[in-house]
Amino acid sequence: MNARYTRTAVALHWLIAIGVIVNVTLALSWPHAADEQVRPMIDLHKSVGITILGLAIMRLLWRATHKPPAFAISYKRWEVTVAHIVHWLLYFVIFAMPLTGWIMDSGYKDAATHPMFLYGLFEWPRIGFIMHLDPATRDRVHDLFGEAHELIAWLVFALFALHVAGALKHQLEGHKELQRMLP
């Protein structure tokens, strides 16, 4: 059986995965929600996104200080290469999604008069220099990072599919791949 990831790595993996699933579900749901439900859904989406960013920082620091277990020696070189590429792209998106969302939110025309609260508990700061750009530039930043946020979301779907497909492929080949990351 392949070596397991540490408990910390497993916990961070699944907390981030759950956060991403929650945020994707929220984003796909609010266009169909009643008007009075949309703002709370968006606020929760922002809070979960900031939480994912914090967990991503912790995960990257953990990864930098703890070597992950090696892949099975029977894996083909291209499989290992693709796995590494997909993993590093997943790291990219778990940082890029919340950052582009935070930048977009900071560029929102009414950000100064509509504070963001993390889980309704305390005000989360916007990015000040973006809020204080001239209105036309701030609107362009909002729109540009909003588009980036949506485009990166498609990358999330593609990477998720590749990640799951790779794990299942190896699991079905008898490598016990899922057991390496299950709690």
C-alpha positions as CSV (number, residue, x, y, z in Angstrom):
1,M,0.0,0.0,0.0
2,N,1.2,3.5,-0.8
3,A,2.3,5.7,2.1
4,R,-0.4,8.0,3.6
5,Y,-0.4,11.7,3.9
6,T,-0.1,13.2,7.3
7,R,-3.2,13.9,9.3
8,T,-2.6,17.7,8.9
9,A,-2.3,17.4,5.2
10,V,-5.5,15.2,5.0
11,A,-7.4,17.7,7.2
12,L,-6.3,20.7,5.1
13,H,-7.1,18.8,1.8
14,W,-10.7,18.0,2.9
15,L,-11.4,21.3,4.5
16,I,-10.4,23.1,1.3
17,A,-12.3,20.6,-0.8
18,I,-15.4,21.1,1.3
19,G,-15.0,24.9,1.1
20,V,-14.6,24.8,-2.7
21,I,-17.7,22.6,-3.0
22,V,-19.7,24.9,-0.8
23,N,-18.6,28.0,-2.8
24,V,-19.3,26.4,-6.1
25,T,-22.8,25.4,-4.9
26,L,-23.5,28.9,-3.6
27,A,-22.3,30.5,-6.9
28,L,-24.4,28.2,-9.0
29,S,-27.5,28.6,-6.7
30,W,-27.8,32.3,-6.1
31,P,-29.0,33.1,-9.7
32,H,-32.0,30.9,-8.9
33,A,-32.6,32.0,-5.3
34,A,-35.3,34.4,-4.0
35,D,-34.1,38.0,-3.9
36,E,-33.9,38.1,-0.1
37,Q,-31.6,35.0,-0.1
38,V,-29.1,36.2,-2.6
39,R,-27.1,38.7,-0.4
40,P,-26.7,36.2,2.5
41,M,-25.5,33.6,0.0
42,I,-23.0,36.0,-1.6
43,D,-21.8,37.1,1.9
44,L,-21.3,33.4,2.9
45,H,-19.5,32.8,-0.4
46,K,-17.0,35.6,0.4
47,S,-16.5,34.3,4.0
48,V,-15.8,30.8,2.7
49,G,-13.5,32.1,0.1
50,I,-11.4,34.0,2.7
51,T,-11.4,30.9,4.8
52,I,-10.1,28.9,1.8
53,L,-7.4,31.4,1.3
54,G,-6.3,31.0,4.9
55,L,-6.4,27.2,4.7
56,A,-4.4,27.4,1.4
57,I,-1.7,29.4,3.1
58,M,-1.5,26.8,5.8
59,R,-1.5,24.0,3.3
60,L,1.3,25.5,1.3
61,L,3.4,26.1,4.5
62,W,2.7,22.5,5.5
63,R,3.7,21.3,2.1
64,A,6.9,23.3,2.2
65,T,8.0,21.8,5.5
66,H,6.6,18.2,5.1
67,K,7.5,16.1,2.1
68,P,4.4,14.3,0.7
69,P,4.5,10.5,0.3
70,A,6.0,9.2,-2.9
71,F,3.8,7.8,-5.7
72,A,3.9,4.0,-6.3
73,I,7.0,3.1,-8.2
74,S,4.8,1.3,-10.8
75,Y,3.4,4.7,-11.9
76,K,4.5,5.7,-15.4
77,R,6.6,8.8,-15.6
78,W,4.0,10.7,-17.5
79,E,1.4,9.9,-14.8
80,V,3.6,11.3,-12.1
81,T,4.3,14.4,-14.2
82,V,0.6,15.0,-14.9
83,A,-0.1,14.5,-11.2
84,H,2.5,17.1,-10.2
85,I,1.2,19.5,-12.8
86,V,-2.4,19.1,-11.7
87,H,-1.5,19.4,-8.0
88,W,0.4,22.6,-8.5
89,L,-2.4,24.0,-10.7
90,L,-4.8,23.1,-7.9
91,Y,-2.6,25.1,-5.5
92,F,-2.7,28.0,-8.0
93,V,-6.5,28.0,-8.1
94,I,-7.0,27.7,-4.4
95,F,-5.0,31.0,-4.1
96,A,-6.3,32.6,-7.3
97,M,-10.0,32.2,-6.7
98,P,-10.2,33.9,-3.3
99,L,-7.6,36.6,-4.3
100,T,-9.4,37.5,-7.5
101,G,-12.7,37.5,-5.6
102,W,-11.3,39.7,-2.8
103,I,-9.8,42.1,-5.4
104,M,-13.1,42.2,-7.4
105,D,-15.1,42.8,-4.1
106,S,-12.7,45.6,-3.2
107,G,-13.3,47.2,-6.5
108,Y,-17.1,47.1,-6.1
109,K,-18.5,50.6,-6.5
110,D,-20.4,50.5,-3.2
111,A,-17.6,48.7,-1.2
112,A,-17.0,51.7,1.0
113,T,-20.7,51.9,2.1
114,H,-21.3,48.1,2.2
115,P,-18.8,46.5,4.6
116,M,-17.9,42.8,4.3
117,F,-18.3,40.7,7.4
118,L,-16.6,37.4,7.9
119,Y,-19.4,35.0,8.8
120,G,-21.3,38.0,10.1
121,L,-18.9,38.2,13.1
122,F,-16.5,41.0,12.3
123,E,-15.7,43.3,9.4
124,W,-13.2,41.9,7.0
125,P,-11.1,44.6,5.3
126,R,-11.2,45.4,1.7
127,I,-8.0,46.1,-0.2
128,G,-7.7,49.8,0.5
129,F,-5.7,51.0,-2.4
130,I,-8.2,49.4,-4.8
131,M,-11.2,51.0,-3.1
132,H,-9.5,54.4,-3.4
133,L,-8.7,54.2,-7.1
134,D,-10.5,56.7,-9.3
135,P,-14.0,55.3,-10.1
136,A,-13.3,54.4,-13.8
137,T,-10.1,52.5,-12.9
138,R,-11.8,50.9,-9.9
139,D,-14.7,49.7,-12.1
140,R,-12.2,48.2,-14.6
141,V,-10.4,46.4,-11.8
142,H,-13.7,45.1,-10.6
143,D,-14.7,43.9,-14.0
144,L,-11.3,42.5,-15.0
145,F,-10.9,40.5,-11.7
146,G,-14.6,39.4,-11.9
147,E,-13.9,37.9,-15.3
148,A,-10.7,36.3,-14.1
149,H,-12.7,34.8,-11.1
150,E,-15.2,33.3,-13.5
151,L,-12.5,31.9,-15.9
152,I,-10.5,30.4,-13.1
153,A,-13.7,28.7,-11.9
154,W,-13.7,26.7,-15.2
155,L,-10.2,25.7,-14.4
156,V,-11.3,24.5,-11.0
157,F,-13.9,22.2,-12.7
158,A,-11.3,20.9,-15.1
159,L,-8.6,20.3,-12.5
160,F,-11.1,18.7,-10.1
161,A,-12.2,16.3,-12.8
162,L,-8.5,15.4,-13.6
163,H,-7.7,15.0,-9.9
164,V,-10.6,12.7,-9.2
165,A,-10.1,10.8,-12.5
166,G,-6.5,10.2,-11.7
167,A,-7.1,9.0,-8.2
168,L,-9.9,6.7,-9.3
169,K,-7.8,5.3,-12.1
170,H,-5.1,4.3,-9.7
171,Q,-7.5,3.1,-7.1
172,L,-9.2,0.8,-9.7
173,E,-5.7,-0.5,-10.7
174,G,-5.3,-1.6,-7.1
175,H,-3.0,1.1,-5.8
176,K,-5.1,2.1,-2.8
177,E,-4.7,5.8,-3.9
178,L,-7.8,7.0,-2.0
179,Q,-6.7,5.5,1.3
180,R,-3.6,7.8,1.2
181,M,-5.9,10.9,1.6
182,L,-9.0,9.6,3.4
183,P,-9.4,10.6,7.1
